[in-house]
Structure formats: C-alpha cells, structure tokens
Amino acid sequence: MNDRYDAGYGDDQYELVGYDEFGQPVYRQVPPRQVPQQPYDPYGQQEQPAHQPQGQQGYGYDPYATEGRQQSPAYDPYDTGQQPPTPGYDPYGTGQQPRTPAYDPYGTGQQAPVGHDPYGAAPQAPYDPYGQAAPGGQQPRAERSRVAEQTAYIPQQSGPVETEPDTDADTDADRRAGTAADGRGASDTSGEPQPGYETQQFAFVEEPDGDSEDVIDWLNFTENRTERREEAKRRARSRVVALAVVLALVAAGGVGYLWYAGKLPGLSSSSESGTGTTTSTAAQKRDVVVVHLHNTAGGGTSTVLLVDNTTTKQAATVLLPNSLVVTDDDGTTTTLAKSVDDDGSAGTRDALDTVLGTQIEGTWRLDTPYLQNLVDLVGNIEIDTDTTVPDPGAKKGAAPLVTKGESQTLSGKTAVAYATYRAAGEAQNAQLQRFGQVMQGVLRKVSSDAQGATVTVQTLAQILDPSLTDKDLGSFLAKLADLAKGGDYKTALLPVQTDGTLNAEASASVVKDVLGGAAKSPDKDAAVSVSVQNASGTKANTEDARVVLLNGGFTFLEAATPSNTKAASQVLYSDAADKENAVEVAKTLGLDDGAVKKGTVAANADVAVVLGEDYEPSSAGSAG
C-alpha cells in the first residue's frame, strides 16, 4: 500500500514545495514541459550560438540522446546551410532559456526578438513553470488561483480545507505577487536570469485543529482527575492524622483526670514514689469530723468518722469499733468506748489522732433524739435493711418497727431503732454498720446548699461542741450531701484485731487510702494482757467479756473454747506479782474475790480467766 505522501505514485511528476504544520512534506504536480517550436529556416543556414563551446554541433536538444550518437541536422527548406538555433539545456528544470542569438532565416545578420514568428504568428510569452508573470507585467488573478489549487492539491493527500475567502488575504497575496513580478521584470532587463524562490512557489496547508483541541481537553481532564485524586488522598491523610491527634489528646486527658481523681486502675493512690518521699494519699487535702452517737435509751455509744477528700472529690464514713485501743490523757491504754465516756470529746479526738495519724477538725455529739429529729427534718430516708427490728414496747406478735429488705423507708423513730439495734449474741460491728447506713441515708437527703444545710442544723436546736459551729457543720454536711447524691460516697469499717489493736497491713486500705494516716497502736506491754476461755456454754459471753476488759484498759486475748462447761468462773495468776492485777480483772468482770486463784497461765498472758455458767454479762458489755 502506497503512502499518501509518496510523490512517485502514478505517472505524474511531483516536486517538493514545503512542509505542513505537522512536519509532513507537501508536493505539487509538475506541469508538462512545453518545447518551443523552432522557427523555419528556408535557406538552411546554420548559425552557431555565441555561447556554444568550440567543437559543439548546433543540433537541437535530444533528451534521449546518448554519448557518441550522431544527431541528424535540422531540416533546411531553403538550403541555406544554416541551422535553426537549438533551445538551450535547462539542467534545473526552471523553464528559463539561456540568452542565444535568434534565428535569422534570411541571413540579414539581425537577431529577431525572442519568440518571433517569421510567419506572422502571435508572439508567445516565455514559459514560466511557476506561474509567474512576464517581465514588466502581472499574472492574472485567475491564473494565480489555478496555480494555487494545483499546488495545494495532491492525489495522495486529502484536499485543501474549504474555507471562506479572505478578501484581505487575497489583497495581500496580490500585492506581494505584483511586487515580486516587478522585481523580476527589473532583473530581466539586465539580461541576467534571477534565480530564487518567490512567495507564490509555496502553499501552506492548514489542517483543522479540532482533533488537537480534543486531545488538549482530554489531557486537561486526565490531569484534573489525577489532581483531584491526589487532593482527596491528601485530605484523607490529613483527617486521619487529625483524628489520631484528637484521640491521643482525649486519652491523655482521661488518664490525667483518672490519675488526679485517684481512679486510675492498677495505680494505687497509696503507693510511694520512686524516691521514697511522702505518699500521694498523704498529700491530699481532707476534712474529718468525728460523730458520737449516744443511745440515751439503751446506753452505749457508737463512733464514726465523716471524711471529705477535697482533692479527689470523694467522701466516706469510717466505722470505728468500740474495742479499738487508744491511749488516754495520762498515757494508759483504754478502749474507744471508755474514752468517750471518761475523756470527753477533746480527749477522744486527740486519742484517735494518735492511733490513726489523722487530724480531726471537730466533734459532733449526736444523741438519739436529735438523730430522730434530723431524719424527720430531711423527710425520711431510704436504705437497704439487713435485719428485722422488733418494737420493744409492743406486745408479742406485733408488727416490727423495721422490716428487712431493699429500699425501706424509715422515719425518725424507725431510723433510730435500726441504727441502735443489736441482736442477742451479735457483735458490736453489726450495729455499727447499721448506724453507718442511716448516716449515709441522711446525707443523701440533706440540702447540697451550704445555707440550706446550716438552717437544718440550726433547726435541731442542738448544743454543739465548741470545736464545731453550726455554720461549719452545715457547710461540711452540704459538701458530703453533694458527693453522696452523685455516688461518690462509700462506707468502710476499720479492721480491729481481737486485742483492740490495728494491724498495719490489714488496716492500710482504710487508714492510708481513706484517712491518709498511719496506724499506731499503743504498746501491748503498757497494759495487762488477759486470756479469756469461755466455758459457760454461751458464745456471746466471750464478746461481752472482751468489751468489758478492753474498756477497763486490759489487753484481751482469746483462748480456745473447752469441750466441757464449768459451773463457776475462775481468775488465775502464776506470778505473785500479778495477784493484784488478777483481783482487778475479777472486779472488772463482776466476779467475787473468791474466784481469784493461783494457777497455770499461758506464756503470752499475765492473767487467765475461765468463764463459767455463773457469769452474767454486764450492761457495759452489752451496750458496747
């Protein structure tokens, strides 16, 4: 298959005229060469051209002649012996003939003008293969249009694009063509050929640029879509980074808050720092008030600590058993219950500070009638009761004052009954925990406004301890009420050993974490240790004796329970120096002096007591 730009297609001859805007060659058809007719020489004279080289025959040009071939002379009808001038050879195919002497058939010696026809034919203009006008004239517009059409059209290429005629362009082309023709004519007068190309020799083919615009549009579309994808990726990465930063900040803030509030899992607030400095719990700010509940009807007291941790925004009620051993003003050991009765509020407050390592700010003595009025003022309370409390003044089979169950509503009277109730043979800690429930229920109903809580305290018309004013107590209760309503309140029982002392490890969860103090029980050697063996057959007698002895300032040691009971109680001593201590123990337990005897005593005790069936629990022990 031939290339459409192949100029050798067919028999027609084409020549290169230039290149289009895409760099492809443009050809045009070469017009057929016209050989001018030689004028007739009737005399047969032959004249050699002046420019013919020496020895060259004056024969006509034979394009098919080969070297050494004899050419026949031109016909001379007049037998003049002269040959007509042969046209000169044009090796570049420009169509211009060299200047040769014109043929003179009559031998006049005058040269006829170029193109002269001796027979009167009209003179012909010299052949111009490029369609240029003769010297001194201009080529007609129709001729130029014909040449331009032949120049622009090639059989192997698509035809020229038909466009609207441009009058201005035609005018410019005519002006340029005329100028070129005038210049060429002026050159011809000099008798020298003027080689070179004119503007009319080139034709520029303009191809429609619709395809190129489509390509540009497609490239722009592809580039824009790629940029949009890259921009979307950048935005997605920016969002991921921003989200990661926000999550990191939220996590850091949450961890910081939990650490500040002491709620961070796995991190104990009581743990010491790596440098061995003060624990973090000790650095926290706490407000502590001690409350003593005095049972005016049945006797006995119950003691709790109200704690407001202003650093962690946590509050708690710490229950203090009556058996807790403390040191009184003169340095002797005693129990908490006995200290409340004997030393008063100030002495007991100081004794608790020594044992627990706290700083109690004030004492609130709350007698049972005032507790009843307080519950009524706040509008009853709701708590989960753990036992049924009978009505002591009612007949047998009457409805109880308090029923065991969840969310029981208690009035002032029933709240006091539940807070002071202790079943037969039941430990004092059970009654202490019921009092703690009532206190927390009251705090949930007290106003969270300091002024409102102060009005409630003032309405009680209670004579307060000098260490605590009604405004201070009202403001303190309002803070606790706010925490209790928000669920940031708890109740904890201080673990006390059977001898009334504190174990540092066992009590750390309350003393260090809640109170921020340190347990420091009195020296055991400071009090007489008493070993108690219950042979009365009544289990509750052991607890009663323990409370009585601790209240008397003795150290209680529980011995194993024998398999058989005994009728009479005994108080034994092994060393004569301990006889006086044995007599004091017998009086404390309500036994006769005849029960004191010399006998075998355990190595860890100074005096041994055997409770028999004749032992009667004391009122002090039952109330404790």
Summary of the structure (lengths in Angstrom):
residues: 624
radius of gyration: 68.0
end to end distance: 125.5
largest distance: 201.0
contacts: 1764
relative contact order: 0.07
helix: 34%
strand: 14%
